[in-house]
């Protein structure tokens, strides 16, 4: 009886560990842009751009696909998030400086 309970517990632990590993793998794929979830279809935009690029050569198509792949990988990094944050902060600081200078001119 104890042996059956032990086997059942081991099976439950194995199932839990494999499910956890699959979840980690899927999360990593989504974050790195390697999953089907990362491909978002915009049917109207896709059709429009498909018509506009109908005459593209094989080389152009290849270069575009590799460049898009590279961009997807770069966008899914922490460094890109920091870059966007830096750009936002820089824009806000420039706007504040510009507003403070214009207020000084008005108050004088």
Buried (B, 14 or more C-beta within 10 A) or exposed (E): EEEEEEEEEEEEEEEEEEEEEEEEEEEEBBEEBBBEEBEEEEEEEEEEEEEEEEEEEEEEEEEEEEEEEEEBEEEBEEEEEEEEEEEEEEEEEEEEEEEEEEEEEEEE
